[in-house]
Structure formats: C-alpha cells, structure tokens
Amino acid sequence: MTKRKIELLAPGGDVDSIKAAILAGANAVYCGLDQFNARNRAVNISFQDLQGILHLAHSHNCEVFLTLNIIIIEREIPALINLLNKLVNTSIDGVIVQDLGILYLLKKYFKSLNVHASTQLTTHNEGQMKFLSKLSAARVNLSRELNIQEIKHLSSVGHENNVLTEVFVHGSNCISFSGICYISSVMSGNSGNRGRCSQPCRDQYKTTMAGKEYPLNLKDNSAFFDLKELYEAGVDSLKIEGRIKKYDYVYTVVNAWRNQLDSFYNQNQIGKDNSILYKVFNRDFSNTLLTGEISRNMFIDNPRDHSIKHLSEINLYASADDMEKGQLKLYTEKEEIKTAVEKKINELNAAKAPLQISLSGECGQALKVSVKTPEYTFVVLSDCNLLAKGTQPLNYEMVLKRFKAFNDTEYFIEEMNLKQVLDDVYISFKELTSLKKKILFILNGSKNTLEPVLLPVVKKIGKTLDKPSLSVLISSEEDVSLSKESNADIYFQLPNSFKKKCSYFVELFTKNKSLIPYFPSVIIGEDYGAAVEFLHRVNPKMIVTNNTGIAYEANQLEIDWIAGPHLNTVNSYSLLALQENFNCTGAFISNELTKHQIQGIKTPADFKLYYSIYHPIVLMTSRQCLFHQVTGCEKNRVDGTCIQTCEKSSSITNLKNDSFRIEKSIGNYHTIYNERNFLNTDIGNDLPNFFSSFMIDLRDVTTDTIIKLNKIEIIRLFENLLNGNTASKEEVKKNIYHSTNNQYKKGI
C-alpha cells in the first residue's frame, strides 16, 4: 500500500536559506517580506525577491507560503490591502496569518489566497479548529505543547472540517504558549505578537535555589525519531523552525528530514542516527512535549550552541589534547558543510526569469505577439486587425507602456522587438491592454488578473452618551459576595482545568446567576470537553472568553459572549470578524496598544468595547513545570495530578534586577507575572466615550504592587474614577502603587 505523503515545510529567512531548503528536498518553504511578519530579526525578502523565489521554487516542485503572522494595527490596514492586492496576482501558495482582522479580510475580499493559521493563534482544542475553519483557514499550525494523542484528535477534527494540520518537528521551543506571551512586550516594548520578541526567556538570571542560571531556557524540539507516530496521527505537514538561521543550518536539517521521510516511505524504516543534527546549531534536543512526558529533562542551563558539548558527552576523550583535536575536527566539519552548501546554492538562480517578446504583423492582419520564457514559448493574437490609420502608430514606447506590467510578475522583459511589424500600422490602446491580459493569464498559470480591492470605509458609530460601567474579575468563591455589595459586573475566572470539578462550578454559577464566566486562553483536551459541558449545563446569559474554541461553542449555543483581552484584538476588522461570523457582542481591546493606536479603531454598530485598566500582568503561560529550574521539585515529570493539585509560587530575577513572579495555582498551568501590576488611570480622559466598560482584576495574585484597601473599597475607588470624580485619580494612585502602564505608553 502506497503511503500518503507528508509535506516537509522548511524555513526561509533570506534568499540563500530558501535556495538551501529547495536543494535539500523541502516540499514547501515559508518566508516573510520586510513587513507584516513575525521574524523581524530575519533578513527577510523584498516583494521583487519573492517573485523570483516563486519561479525558482515552482520549477523545483516546491510551494511557497508567505508569513503575515502578526497583529495589525489600524493605520497599517491600507498598506496591508495594497500588499494583498499584489499577492493575489502572484503564484503564492498560501499566506500564514495570526490577526483575526486579516482572516476576515482574506475570507471576504481575497478568496483566491490559501489561508494558513499561524501557531501564534495558540490552537489546541477542537472548537478552535472549527472557529478557524469558519474563517476559511485551510490549514492550522497546532500549538507546540500538544502530545501525539492530542495532535491525532485535532487532525481528525481538522480533516472533518476541511482543515489540514501542521506540526513543528524541529528547532527552537518557546517556554510559553505562542501568541499569549507578553514578557518581551512588557520589558522592552518589543512585542512577540509583532515579530520583535527579544527572547528574555533565554536571558541569564540570578542563580536560582535549584542552582540554575537560565531557568526558562528549553532544549530544542526534535521529533526526528517520531515520524511514524506523526504519520499515524494524520499530520499533513512537518514544519521546521528557523527563519533566523543561516543556509547551512537549513540545508542540513531539511536534508536530514528528507532522508528520514524517504526511508520511511521506501523501506518503512525510521533512521536511528541523528548525529548530523548536532553538527549545526542546537541547544540539545527533546521530544517530551510530543510524547507527553513533560519533565525536567526539557531544560538546558545554556542557551548557546550545544554542538561542542554534545561531542564531549559522546566521546570519552583520554586527554585534553584528544578533546581539542575532536573539537577542531567538528569545527572543520561545520566549515565543510557551510562551504559545500554555499557552492550548491550559488548554482541556483533566484532572480526573476527573462522574457523575450517579439511582435509581428502588417496592415489587415492580427498583431502576433511571441513570448519566450526559459521554460516555454507561446503566441497570442490581437482580436482586431492592424489598421492603416489611427491616433498613434504602433511603436516600442506605446507597447512597453502597456506591457511593463510583466515586470511585476515572476518575469522581466529582457528583450522586446518590433522588427517584424511592417510599415506604419495602428492599434488601439484597448487592444494592447487586451493582449497584455492574455499574456498575463498564461504567465500567471492560467489565472485571470484580479482588479485591486477597494475596501468600503468602516463607519465609526457615534460616541456613546452613557458613562462606562465597571467590571471586576475574581477567582475565589470567597469573593462572590462582592456581587451583592456592588453594581459592577462580576467575572469569575475559570481555571485551565476543571474536569474533576465541573459539577462544583456548575453549582456555583447556578446559585449565583449574576456571575459571568470568564474563560482562560488555554483549555486542552478533556478540559475543553468539561468547559463545553459546563456551558451546556449552566447556559449562562453572557460569558467572557480568551479562547476561541469556547467562543465557537458559545455561538453554537446562542450564548452572548465577549472576546477577552488575550485574544489580541487590535483593529476594526477583528471586531467585524467576531461579530459577523460568531455573533460576538463586544471585545476587549489589547493592552499592548497606545492611545493613538486605539483611537483609530472603529466600533461596529451594536457592539461594545472593553478595556482592562487594572490587572496583574500575565507575561506567559507554560505547560512546563517551572519549579524544576527554580526551587526544585520532588517530581521528575509533570503527572496527571500536577495541574489539579499543585499550588506553589516563587520568583526569578534577571541580571538587570527585574523580578518575575512564578505562580502555579490549583487547576491552572504555570504562569509568570510581572513584578508590577498594570494600572492605567489616563485612558478614560484620553479616550472619552470610547469604551463601554472597564475591568479591574482583583484575583489573589501576589506581586510587588501594594494595595492599601480591601476589595470592596477598591471597587468604590474605581467607581468614583469612572464617575468623573476629580480627586479619584490621585486616590487610586495613593492606594495602589508600584504599578506600570508602560505598554500603554510604548505600544506595538
């Protein structure tokens, strides 16, 4: 029986890396332009480069996917539309996106583009797969934290909904769930959701109690020996990370995986030798997320290249001289690899392909245009005959003016001659334009050229006359009584996992019908099933959710829902995506934005905007046990009881004396909080009548922020602030201090 083929998807941070991937046997490459992509530290490519790359890749049966995988602020939408208008007339095979607004625009106006959902969308449950399918995603890059059984389930759900699945199988691992990591944004203003992550997780920290200096640094991911399991799980694409890596790295890793795949296809065998992977940059390797054995073995206390150390570990050198000889040999091998790959890629031409165009004809005959590319030759004829008189005789300049559009394709006009056009003849501009379209149709792979999309203006609704309301986030049953002491909406934070306490929470919300369920960002597997069961049993009037899978289910059950602050909503089209496709009633605007970035957002009719003005700042959420590296843990691995029963806290401090709070609460994954809470008392005056409601987060999260009042007094304080009490702003700062609003000042 012939095995189905799995795509091997390779990174391309620059033209040389893309060439290397093609030569090494990649089925597809993903690359970014110099705007709108999540690897700003990569060299990236220009649009002109892209056209040549498309021609080269397709001539080698390799597809090209373009990364547009960042959140897009309002003022960037015109530039984005301009780019999409150009992309639809290329042979690009797919675009990889994160922003819900881009998904909306692609679905509604750019239907010819194949849409891939980025790993930045944190996809880990079946509701999210259905949510993305409804937004026309043809493929989803699953969260890296999933094990093989979870991947198998989501692949099955995806295929039922015409969605392919893609899994990272090699390269750097993030300690946080992608898309909901804000540590770089908070610390330096370099948002990971904008491709500017400064990787503070790789930084050196003051030595922890466990004796570690790099407590957040993970080994690299490698599923090299798990190919059979991935195949049986129904995965469609194996993705290699590394758009900031050089061509020698890309070639070596892709070639190793190509050989592994070919061995599996042809001999039904999985190779046992991965030594070549240790000869290029690595931080050692781990596959324990995939196997579900999340353990202390995932960490490595050194973020630099592990190649030399690995060599020392596998060779028992008799002397220091022998060790030095071994290391020199490895350095020589690395240089030989680099030289050999460089020679190969220099033989490939990634420039746009030349066109040779020849025009011929005489009066009373059709104009004949012969076009020669490096691969083929074709001829097109005018619909009307050449004339003996007219406005302007046919000449080189008028033809070039109409045909210069060919230079915006994968080709460029190298030569054009009219030597076989006899005498002075005339042809209409309209007829030349028709010839141009015929030629473009053939050059573009028998696709008609699409006219530019002009977006209708999103109307800004009138300012609300009502003062904004207050909402309060809590997470303990002891605080439920706040709903009786205040007119504020009370949101109750549900944990990441409550499959064993579902009945408890059903009873809590049934008894306290004014409580509004507030769902977290990450809800995996059986925990997602429990959350859906909760919705069915409670059937609340309203929920807030940071998880699009829950949003999908709420829409199915006709439950009103609000998009939470961690859905990274930053533009008008994201709001339209949520409202028009999922009947969303309102959304929190991301706390990563400044006043000026927020004020351009246009609110749809019958839609409310929310904003969190006070909260402990979640820097990251991790499925790993962070205490292995910080305080130590008696368990070597995360087991089935950890998420339900573990309750710990600690802190780490970097060499700049910035401290971060690590908290593991019952039912939740490990979370790192900023040392200071977010407090923004300016936004009400900066953007009057813009928001319908402001939220304050009064969960029991310990940080360095000092709060001098009890919770009901804090609520009263913020109610006064929203009521316009002139002294309340100073009162808030006097009673809540050591806070920050740097994100509001810096933006993205």
ChimeraX attribute file (.defattr): number of C-alpha atoms within 10 A of each C-alpha:
attribute: neighborCount
match mode: 1-to-1
recipient: residues
	/A:1	3
	/A:2	6
	/A:3	10
	/A:4	10
	/A:5	12
	/A:6	18
	/A:7	18
	/A:8	23
	/A:9	27
	/A:10	30
	/A:11	28
	/A:12	33
	/A:13	26
	/A:14	22
	/A:15	23
	/A:16	21
	/A:17	28
	/A:18	30
	/A:19	28
	/A:20	29
	/A:21	32
	/A:22	28
	/A:23	19
	/A:24	21
	/A:25	21
	/A:26	26
	/A:27	22
	/A:28	24
	/A:29	25
	/A:30	24
	/A:31	26
	/A:32	29
	/A:33	23
	/A:34	13
	/A:35	18
	/A:36	22
	/A:37	24
	/A:38	26
	/A:39	26
	/A:40	19
	/A:41	13
	/A:42	21
	/A:43	18
	/A:44	21
	/A:45	18
	/A:46	14
	/A:47	15
	/A:48	16
	/A:49	17
	/A:50	26
	/A:51	23
	/A:52	20
	/A:53	24
	/A:54	24
	/A:55	22
	/A:56	23
	/A:57	22
	/A:58	17
	/A:59	11
	/A:60	14
	/A:61	13
	/A:62	22
	/A:63	23
	/A:64	26
	/A:65	22
	/A:66	23
	/A:67	23
	/A:68	25
	/A:69	26
	/A:70	27
	/A:71	28
	/A:72	25
	/A:73	19
	/A:74	19
	/A:75	13
	/A:76	11
	/A:77	17
	/A:78	12
	/A:79	12
	/A:80	16
	/A:81	20
	/A:82	13
	/A:83	14
	/A:84	21
	/A:85	18
	/A:86	17
	/A:87	21
	/A:88	19
	/A:89	21
	/A:90	21
	/A:91	20
	/A:92	20
	/A:93	20
	/A:94	20
	/A:95	24
	/A:96	27
	/A:97	28
	/A:98	25
	/A:99	26
	/A:100	28
	/A:101	25
	/A:102	26
	/A:103	23
	/A:104	21
	/A:105	19
	/A:106	22
	/A:107	19
	/A:108	12
	/A:109	16
	/A:110	20
	/A:111	12
	/A:112	14
	/A:113	20
	/A:114	19
	/A:115	27
	/A:116	28
	/A:117	31
	/A:118	27
	/A:119	23
	/A:120	24
	/A:121	28
	/A:122	25
	/A:123	32
	/A:124	25
	/A:125	28
	/A:126	24
	/A:127	22
	/A:128	23
	/A:129	30
	/A:130	22
	/A:131	20
	/A:132	27
	/A:133	20
	/A:134	15
	/A:135	23
	/A:136	21
	/A:137	26
	/A:138	21
	/A:139	25
	/A:140	30
	/A:141	23
	/A:142	25
	/A:143	22
	/A:144	23
	/A:145	27
	/A:146	23
	/A:147	17
	/A:148	19
	/A:149	16
	/A:150	20
	/A:151	26
	/A:152	20
	/A:153	15
	/A:154	29
	/A:155	24
	/A:156	18
	/A:157	19
	/A:158	24
	/A:159	17
	/A:160	11
	/A:161	16
	/A:162	15
	/A:163	23
	/A:164	24
	/A:165	25
	/A:166	27
	/A:167	22
	/A:168	22
	/A:169	25
	/A:170	24
	/A:171	21
	/A:172	18
	/A:173	23
	/A:174	20
	/A:175	23
	/A:176	23
	/A:177	22
	/A:178	23
	/A:179	25
	/A:180	23
	/A:181	24
	/A:182	27
	/A:183	26
	/A:184	20
	/A:185	23
	/A:186	23
	/A:187	16
	/A:188	15
	/A:189	21
	/A:190	21
	/A:191	25
	/A:192	24
	/A:193	27
	/A:194	19
	/A:195	19
	/A:196	20
	/A:197	22
	/A:198	18
	/A:199	13
	/A:200	15
	/A:201	20
	/A:202	19
	/A:203	16
	/A:204	20
	/A:205	21
	/A:206	17
	/A:207	17
	/A:208	18
	/A:209	14
	/A:210	14
	/A:211	14
	/A:212	20
	/A:213	24
	/A:214	24
	/A:215	27
	/A:216	24
	/A:217	24
	/A:218	26
	/A:219	24
	/A:220	23
	/A:221	26
	/A:222	23
	/A:223	22
	/A:224	22
	/A:225	15
	/A:226	15
	/A:227	21
	/A:228	14
	/A:229	16
	/A:230	22
	/A:231	18
	/A:232	10
	/A:233	18
	/A:234	21
	/A:235	24
	/A:236	22
	/A:237	24
	/A:238	24
	/A:239	22
	/A:240	24
	/A:241	22
	/A:242	20
	/A:243	25
	/A:244	18
	/A:245	19
	/A:246	22
	/A:247	24
	/A:248	24
	/A:249	23
	/A:250	30
	/A:251	29
	/A:252	22
	/A:253	24
	/A:254	26
	/A:255	21
	/A:256	20
	/A:257	26
	/A:258	17
	/A:259	15
	/A:260	20
	/A:261	23
	/A:262	14
	/A:263	14
	/A:264	17
	/A:265	16
	/A:266	10
	/A:267	9
	/A:268	12
	/A:269	14
	/A:270	18
	/A:271	16
	/A:272	9
	/A:273	11
	/A:274	15
	/A:275	12
	/A:276	11
	/A:277	22
	/A:278	20
	/A:279	22
	/A:280	23
	/A:281	19
	/A:282	20
	/A:283	26
	/A:284	23
	/A:285	24
	/A:286	22
	/A:287	22
	/A:288	20
	/A:289	21
	/A:290	23
	/A:291	15
	/A:292	17
	/A:293	16
	/A:294	21
	/A:295	19
	/A:296	21
	/A:297	16
	/A:298	24
	/A:299	24
	/A:300	22
	/A:301	18
	/A:302	19
	/A:303	20
	/A:304	12
	/A:305	15
	/A:306	19
	/A:307	21
	/A:308	17
	/A:309	13
	/A:310	16
	/A:311	18
	/A:312	14
	/A:313	10
	/A:314	8
	/A:315	11
	/A:316	10
	/A:317	15
	/A:318	8
	/A:319	9
	/A:320	9
	/A:321	10
	/A:322	13
	/A:323	17
	/A:324	13
	/A:325	13
	/A:326	17
	/A:327	17
	/A:328	13
	/A:329	12
	/A:330	17
	/A:331	15
	/A:332	12
	/A:333	14
	/A:334	17
	/A:335	13
	/A:336	13
	/A:337	17
	/A:338	18
	/A:339	12
	/A:340	12
	/A:341	23
	/A:342	18
	/A:343	10
	/A:344	12
	/A:345	22
	/A:346	12
	/A:347	9
	/A:348	14
	/A:349	14
	/A:350	21
	/A:351	19
	/A:352	22
	/A:353	20
	/A:354	16
	/A:355	20
	/A:356	16
	/A:357	20
	/A:358	18
	/A:359	20
	/A:360	17
	/A:361	20
	/A:362	19
	/A:363	18
	/A:364	12
	/A:365	15
	/A:366	18
	/A:367	25
	/A:368	19
	/A:369	20
	/A:370	17
	/A:371	19
	/A:372	16
	/A:373	16
	/A:374	10
	/A:375	7
	/A:376	7
	/A:377	12
	/A:378	13
	/A:379	14
	/A:380	17
	/A:381	19
	/A:382	19
	/A:383	13
	/A:384	13
	/A:385	19
	/A:386	22
	/A:387	18
	/A:388	14
	/A:389	12
	/A:390	12
	/A:391	9
	/A:392	13
	/A:393	16
	/A:394	21
	/A:395	14
	/A:396	13
	/A:397	9
	/A:398	13
	/A:399	18
	/A:400	13
	/A:401	12
	/A:402	17
	/A:403	20
	/A:404	13
	/A:405	15
	/A:406	18
	/A:407	17
	/A:408	15
	/A:409	23
	/A:410	24
	/A:411	21
	/A:412	19
	/A:413	19
	/A:414	11
	/A:415	11
	/A:416	17
	/A:417	14
	/A:418	16
	/A:419	12
	/A:420	12
	/A:421	19
	/A:422	11
	/A:423	13
	/A:424	15
	/A:425	21
	/A:426	20
	/A:427	22
	/A:428	16
	/A:429	16
	/A:430	10
	/A:431	15
	/A:432	20
	/A:433	16
	/A:434	16
	/A:435	21
	/A:436	20
	/A:437	18
	/A:438	19
	/A:439	21
	/A:440	20
	/A:441	15
	/A:442	13
	/A:443	20
	/A:444	15
	/A:445	10
	/A:446	11
	/A:447	15
	/A:448	14
	/A:449	15
	/A:450	12
	/A:451	10
	/A:452	15
	/A:453	12
	/A:454	11
	/A:455	11
	/A:456	6
	/A:457	7
	/A:458	13
	/A:459	11
	/A:460	13
	/A:461	12
	/A:462	10
	/A:463	11
	/A:464	13
	/A:465	10
	/A:466	9
	/A:467	16
	/A:468	20
	/A:469	17
	/A:470	21
	/A:471	24
	/A:472	23
	/A:473	21
	/A:474	22
	/A:475	18
	/A:476	13
	/A:477	10
	/A:478	8
	/A:479	17
	/A:480	19
	/A:481	12
	/A:482	17
	/A:483	17
	/A:484	10
	/A:485	11
	/A:486	16
	/A:487	13
	/A:488	19
	/A:489	18
	/A:490	25
	/A:491	25
	/A:492	23
	/A:493	19
	/A:494	19
	/A:495	23
	/A:496	21
	/A:497	24
	/A:498	24
	/A:499	19
	/A:500	12
	/A:501	12
	/A:502	17
	/A:503	14
	/A:504	11
	/A:505	16
	/A:506	18
	/A:507	13
	/A:508	15
	/A:509	19
	/A:510	15
	/A:511	10
	/A:512	13
	/A:513	11
	/A:514	17
	/A:515	21
	/A:516	22
	/A:517	24
	/A:518	25
	/A:519	24
	/A:520	19
	/A:521	24
	/A:522	25
	/A:523	24
	/A:524	20
	/A:525	18
	/A:526	15
	/A:527	19
	/A:528	22
	/A:529	17
	/A:530	20
	/A:531	24
	/A:532	16
	/A:533	16
	/A:534	21
	/A:535	19
	/A:536	14
	/A:537	14
	/A:538	16
	/A:539	17
	/A:540	21
	/A:541	14
	/A:542	19
	/A:543	23
	/A:544	25
	/A:545	25
	/A:546	22
	/A:547	25
	/A:548	28
	/A:549	26
	/A:550	27
	/A:551	28
	/A:552	25
	/A:553	20
	/A:554	25
	/A:555	15
	/A:556	11
	/A:557	13
	/A:558	14
	/A:559	18
	/A:560	18
	/A:561	27
	/A:562	24
	/A:563	27
	/A:564	27
	/A:565	20
	/A:566	20
	/A:567	23
	/A:568	26
	/A:569	26
	/A:570	26
	/A:571	28
	/A:572	22
	/A:573	25
	/A:574	23
	/A:575	28
	/A:576	23
	/A:577	21
	/A:578	25
	/A:579	19
	/A:580	11
	/A:581	14
	/A:582	22
	/A:583	21
	/A:584	24
	/A:585	20
	/A:586	23
	/A:587	27
	/A:588	26
	/A:589	24
	/A:590	22
	/A:591	24
	/A:592	25
	/A:593	20
	/A:594	18
	/A:595	15
	/A:596	15
	/A:597	17
	/A:598	22
	/A:599	14
	/A:600	15
	/A:601	21
	/A:602	20
	/A:603	24
	/A:604	20
	/A:605	13
	/A:606	10
	/A:607	17
	/A:608	19
	/A:609	21
	/A:610	24
	/A:611	22
	/A:612	23
	/A:613	20
	/A:614	22
	/A:615	19
	/A:616	23
	/A:617	22
	/A:618	19
	/A:619	22
	/A:620	21
	/A:621	23
	/A:622	20
	/A:623	19
	/A:624	23
	/A:625	24
	/A:626	26
	/A:627	23
	/A:628	22
	/A:629	23
	/A:630	22
	/A:631	19
	/A:632	17
	/A:633	14
	/A:634	8
	/A:635	12
	/A:636	14
	/A:637	19
	/A:638	16
	/A:639	13
	/A:640	8
	/A:641	9
	/A:642	18
	/A:643	22
	/A:644	20
	/A:645	13
	/A:646	15
	/A:647	14
	/A:648	13
	/A:649	18
	/A:650	14
	/A:651	17
	/A:652	22
	/A:653	17
	/A:654	17
	/A:655	12
	/A:656	9
	/A:657	10
	/A:658	12
	/A:659	19
	/A:660	20
	/A:661	21
	/A:662	25
	/A:663	22
	/A:664	21
	/A:665	19
	/A:666	18
	/A:667	21
	/A:668	25
	/A:669	23
	/A:670	24
	/A:671	21
	/A:672	26
	/A:673	23
	/A:674	25
	/A:675	23
	/A:676	22
	/A:677	25
	/A:678	26
	/A:679	23
	/A:680	22
	/A:681	19
	/A:682	13
	/A:683	16
	/A:684	18
	/A:685	11
	/A:686	12
	/A:687	13
	/A:688	13
	/A:689	16
	/A:690	25
	/A:691	22
	/A:692	18
	/A:693	21
	/A:694	23
	/A:695	22
	/A:696	23
	/A:697	21
	/A:698	20
	/A:699	17
	/A:700	11
	/A:701	16
	/A:702	16
	/A:703	20
	/A:704	16
	/A:705	17
	/A:706	15
	/A:707	15
	/A:708	12
	/A:709	12
	/A:710	9
	/A:711	15
	/A:712	15
	/A:713	11
	/A:714	18
	/A:715	22
	/A:716	15
	/A:717	19
	/A:718	24
	/A:719	21
	/A:720	17
	/A:721	19
	/A:722	21
	/A:723	13
	/A:724	14
	/A:725	12
	/A:726	11
	/A:727	10
	/A:728	19
	/A:729	18
	/A:730	12
	/A:731	14
	/A:732	18
	/A:733	15
	/A:734	13
	/A:735	13
	/A:736	18
	/A:737	16
	/A:738	16
	/A:739	21
	/A:740	19
	/A:741	20
	/A:742	19
	/A:743	23
	/A:744	24
	/A:745	15
	/A:746	16
	/A:747	20
	/A:748	21
